[in-house]
Amino acid sequence: MASQGWCADRLGDWVKKNPTKRAKEAKEKLEGDFGIKLKYSKAWSGLKVVLDKVHGTYEESFQLLFNWAAQLKQSSPGSHVDIELEKIGKKYRFKRVFVALKPCIDGFLAGCRPFIGVDASFLHGKYTGQLAAATGVDGHNWLYHIAYAIFDSETEDNWTWFLKNLHKVIGDPPGLVLCSDACKGLEKAVGSIFPQAKNRECMRHMYSNFMKHFSGDVFTDHLYPAAKSYTDYMFKWHMNKIFEYAPAALKYLDQHHGRIWYRSAFSEESKCDYLTNNVSESFNAQIKHLKGLLIHELVDRLRELIMEKRYIRRKIGQQLQDGILPGILKELNLISTNLKVVKVKVSDDDFAEVTLLDDWNNQRRHTVDLKNQNCSCREWQVTGKPCKHALAWILSNRGMQIADFVHEYYSVAKFRAAYEGRVEPMTDRSQWPEVDLGFKVHPPLLGRPAGRPKVQRVRSYLENNPNKKKVRCKRCGGFGHFEKTCKLDMVGEDGEVARPNKRQDFI
């Protein structure tokens, strides 16, 4: 049998390569490598010792955070890091941290549309706080990292502090849009810190909350189509159908969902027609495997992830030819091949009436203005990409190119500008500067709920694959209940029937 020291060394090497693995995986690893049997408690204790040796202890991670911030400011001048402590009794305890890397700030302002998704997700390590993030989209519609923060819970105070730091680094870009779900305290914070910005609400979260109070085919048939409509006329048509069926539904939306969730109210400056906050959900999926790390490791691994993503996309930008991004042109060419053109009637060099068949084979006529790049359907103005009506006229004119009518946000030049700045590499924690604060930083006092902390996100009932365990009844074979609570009649050996939840002896 292998010695205890050899087992510890092998486990240490394994932990370095798999920092987020747990005691169950460590137990299986040791049993498979050495042919031994371990109790779970032994594996858990051994893994804790190795984790403390490899990554440092939970208590010292908050002090190391200041060393990491000092190293970041040396390697990447201009980056913004704000660490706040609170004094409880005689001890200084960690409260929250905000990080915005300078290349990300400059790239967002120089090459991205003014759209920011804001969201927070639970951490499932020993520190059970929240990881908040501000994310944007580049010309390829890829997730763009702007800033991230860690605090204890979603409160108005924490969100106000987060947005104040975000405002320090990005200012007030023209046409700025902030999109979020129903985060506690976030709506008021956005209005106070970014009064000029448009505040959108994620349609998916709004729809999920709405369907808890109302049900019926009329809502599924008209609520999403109303949100997707670019024109005020079509939005009101769908909402009137809902009003005729349930007038209380519109009162509920006005009272509980007053932010912008429908495209007909979207501004034409941001050139982003996203109905959902999927950019934030994409970020949460990217960092899912990092949520159990100590706080100084978490902020560093996020920096490392951003550094690598920016390098890959900077290389992609260098290989592209000048002009509009090929992915955008491919998308528009695909749309143009499926146009159902009825007629195009020209009024002037830059004005025309374009009639197309919609998805239900109804004729719809819209006016197109090539000079000012707009259409009466408003899709061109909101997205910055030619709509079907504009494409129909562009393709009917010889010498015109689709690329000449796409907004510069989708250009290769803007894409390169977004990723031009390099995130500088950093050394490991043993080489970070030693910051002497004059006192010791203690962990925060966090309440911990009973039971094992949840690792997976609790999915909505509207999602296709909810990740909750299905309980199966041993009596009827059905799902969703136990044998004890089954409502199926019990039949004894002599055929006597006993009603469920009623005591009855069988002879």
C-alpha positions, 0 to 999 in steps of 0.5 A: 500500500502506498505511504500516506505522504505519497498519497498526499503528494498525488492528491496535491498534484490532482487538486492543482489540476482540478481546483473545483473538485470535491471530496467524492471525486478525491475519494474515487481518485485515491481508491482507483490509483492505490486500490484502497478503501476510504471513508468519505470523512477521511477523504474530506479531511484529507482534501481540506488539508491539501486545499489549504496547502495548495490554495491557502486558507479561507481566513487569509484569502481576504488579506491576499486580496489586497496583495492581488490588487497591488499587483494588478495596478502594477501590471495593468495601470489604469485598472479600477479596483475598489475593496471595502471593509467594515468594522464590526466590534474591533475587527475589520471584515471584508465587505465587497470588491469591484474590479474593472480591467483597463483594456476592457473599459477602453475596448467597450467605449471604443468598439462595442455597442452601448448595451450592458447586461447586469446580473448576479449569481450565487457563489457556492464556496465557503464564502456564500456571497454573490458574484455580480457582473457587467457584460456587453456585446461586440460586433459578432454578438459575442459576450464582452467582459466589462467589470465584475464584483463580489458582495454578500447579497443583492441589496439596494446598497450593494447595487448602488455601490456597484453601479457607482464604480461602473459609472466611474469607469465608463461614464455616460456613453450616448444611448446607453442601455442597462438590461437586468432581470428582477434583481432586488434593489437594482431598478432604483439604483440604475435610475439614480446612478444612470438617469440618462440610460434606458433601463430594460427588463429581461423578457424571459424573467418577466414572462416567467413571473407573469405566467405565475399569475395568468394562464391561457393561450392568449398570453402565449400567443400575444405576449412574446409577439408584442415584445418582438414587435418593432412598431408601436402599432403592432405592439398595441394590436397584440396588447389589445388582444390580451386586454380583451381577454384579461384587463387585469393583465395589463394593470399587473404589467404596469404595476410590477413591470414598468421597465422597458421590455418591448422592442417598440420602446427601444431606442435607436442609438444602442443598435441592440434589440435583445429582449433577454439578458442572455449576455449575463447568463452566458457569463454565469455559464462561463464561470460556473466552475470557478464559483467555489474558489477562495476570493483571491483566487476567484478574482484572479481566475476571472482576470485570467479568463478575460485575458485569454478570451481577449487574446483569442479574439484579438488574433481573430480580428488581425486575420479579418479583412477590412469592412463588415464582419463576415458573420454579419454579412453571412447572416444578411445574405441568408435572410436575403435568399428567403425574401418573398418580394411582391413589388418594389415601387421607387419614389426617388433615388433614396425612397421606395415602397417595398411590399413583401409577404410575411410569415403568414403570407399576408402582404405588408408594405413599408417605406424605405429610406436608403440615405438615412438608413431607416424603414417604417418597420423600425427594425433597421433603426433599432438593430443597425442592420438592413431589414428585409424591406431594405435588403429587397430594394438593395438587391434590386439595384445593381452596384449596391452592396449590403455592406454599405448599409450596415452600421459601423458597430458591426465593422472589423475596425470596431471589433479590433478596437474592442480587443486592442488592449492587452491584459498583462500577465501576472505572477502567482501569489507568492510574488505579489507585493506585501500590503501592510494595512496595519491591521488584519482583515477578517472574513465577513459574518455571513449567515449560512442556511441549513443543509448542503449549499446548492451548486446548480441553479434552480431552473424555472418551471418554464424551462425544458429540463428542470434539474430537480430530482424526480421522486417515484412512488413504489405503489403506483409508479408515478412521479412527484410523490412518495408511497406514504402520500400516494392517493391510490387505494391499497389492496390487501391479499384478500382483496380488501381495499384500504383508503390512503391516509386512513389507518386500517389493519389487514387480516 
